[in-house]
Amino acid sequence: MAASRNRRHLVPLPVHLAGVLAAMVVIRLLYLGEAAGSDEAGFLLVGAGWHHGDSLYGAYWVDRPPLLIWIMQLAGSVSSLRLWGLGASVLMVLGVGRAAYVASGDRAARWATSAAALFSAAHWFGVPRTNGEMLAGAFVAWGLAFTVQALLRPGRLSWAWGAGAGVLAGCALLVKQTVADGLVFALVMAIAVGWKPRHRPIAVRVLAAGVAGTLLTVGLGVAAAATRGTSPADLFDALVTFRADAGEVIRTSASDATTDRLVVLLATWVAGGLAFVAVAAIWHALRRREPVLLATATTIGFVSAAAMLGGSYWAHYLLQLVPASALAVGLVAERMAPRLRFALVGVVLVATTSNVFWSFVAPPEHGEQARVVGRWLKASAVPGDTVVVAYGQPNVVAQAGMDSPYPYLWSLPVRTLDPDLSVMSSVLDGDTRPTWVVDWSGLDSWAIDPAALRPVLERRYRQVSDVCGRKIWLERTRPRSLATPGACP
């Protein structure tokens, strides 16, 4: 009777959803003014340049699937892109809530949506900036919901729910090739459900429909990209072959900064509550052996391994854990000892709230120098000027409002595909050479040998300024009136 009274006193689920979503949206809107991240700016440049050029995506090359580039092209600006990211997070929260509701009822949905909204507001997971993990999260969450619907509430339309889950899993892969969360979840859950002979036919039908939906979606995405000049073979090289080669480059050129990022990643994983959720999900999955919980715990393990094996250890990789982790919270919260649950929730709430508060009291300076340098370039340039940044920092290019004749906007493609800088040297020595060159962190950074680049740079360019410690070079035949640099952070 007490449990029933407690349930009646809960606010209706739609009201709860509206409350947690409103809180997340308000916090995320406060982040809109932060400087553009490297990935945000770079992906937007790639999207804008897809209509011309002979690289993978027209003017530029990047190791990402085509749906992400279409989204960037449609967004068009950093502010619009962040609103798209916010919309994706709202859909993700709703999808996680639906999956939890179908799997375990009203209270599970409340826990799951609260966790998803909390994780999606935390600054330390990189949520101020919109990335592939965030955009794919909406597809992942609703893919989980469709899979749970198909396998736990079987009926005549179970195959359609399974096919829909497959389509959403394919969309997630077309945003970022490592976001296979939906596939892992569906496979494990179908095996767990089909372990009992009487449920095996439905599990097989749902899994077959899901595989068909995924293959059809990916095939259509690749075919559509081919109509714009991005061939399937080139996509395979970028999404598979390059990643293998880049992994070796990362391994052999790892610096102290790589180790520092690993420490930060692990600390954020623990302090942000994701580590507690992973342990609880695995513990309860092994004890209870419920299909949806087994699938959720396995997905958390898969995503965690993918984040670690990538070798770069960026904190925003943890965003990929949010859909499965939030669903796990919904599934296990009511099964935990009340004191332990209260302690864990309190720790995560305090840590996340402190993180959000600190992000406003002492805003991070990541991207601020790129903003200052880019604005100086824009103020010093004339229409038609172009720029190359050695190496990476596409947010400088975007802030300057220029294009780059060099196809590699990030340092990893430079180190992997142009390690001797032969392509960059030919661009700086060619007829369409850039007006400006920015030496961001030293020509010999990342163990790159600048022997081919340096003589071309010194022959064709002259150093004209030093903005925030970054050397700025101007093509010798194009005089410009140089602006006064802004204050550096």
HELIX and SHEET records of a PDB file:
HELIX    1   1 ALA A    2  HIS A    9  1                                   8    
HELIX    2   2 LEU A   13  LEU A   30  1                                  18    
HELIX    3   3 SER A   38  ALA A   48  1                                  11    
HELIX    4   4 PRO A   66  ALA A   75  1                                  10    
HELIX    5   5 VAL A   78  SER A  104  1                                  27    
HELIX    6   6 ASP A  106  PHE A  119  1                                  14    
HELIX    7   7 HIS A  123  PHE A  125  5                                   3    
HELIX    8   8 GLY A  132  LEU A  152  1                                  21    
HELIX    9   9 SER A  158  VAL A  175  1                                  18    
HELIX   10  10 ASP A  181  GLY A  194  1                                  14    
HELIX   11  11 PRO A  197  HIS A  199  5                                   3    
HELIX   12  12 ARG A  200  ALA A  226  1                                  27    
HELIX   13  13 PRO A  232  PHE A  236  1                                   5    
HELIX   14  14 ASP A  237  THR A  241  3                                   5    
HELIX   15  15 PHE A  242  THR A  252  1                                  11    
HELIX   16  16 ASP A  256  ALA A  271  1                                  16    
HELIX   17  17 LEU A  274  ARG A  288  1                                  15    
HELIX   18  18 PRO A  291  LEU A  309  1                                  19    
HELIX   19  19 ALA A  315  LEU A  321  5                                   7    
HELIX   20  20 VAL A  322  VAL A  332  1                                  11    
HELIX   21  21 ALA A  333  ARG A  335  5                                   3    
HELIX   22  22 PRO A  338  VAL A  361  1                                  24    
HELIX   23  23 GLU A  368  SER A  380  1                                  13    
HELIX   24  24 PRO A  394  ALA A  400  1                                   7    
HELIX   25  25 SER A  411  LEU A  417  1                                   7    
HELIX   26  26 SER A  422  ASP A  429  1                                   8    
HELIX   27  27 SER A  445  ALA A  447  5                                   3    
HELIX   28  28 LEU A  453  ARG A  460  1                                   8    
SHEET    1   A 4 VAL A 387  ALA A 390  0                                        
SHEET    2   A 4 TRP A 436  ASP A 439  1                                        
SHEET    3   A 4 ARG A 470  GLU A 475 -1                                        
SHEET    4   A 4 TYR A 461  VAL A 467 -1                                        
END                                                                             
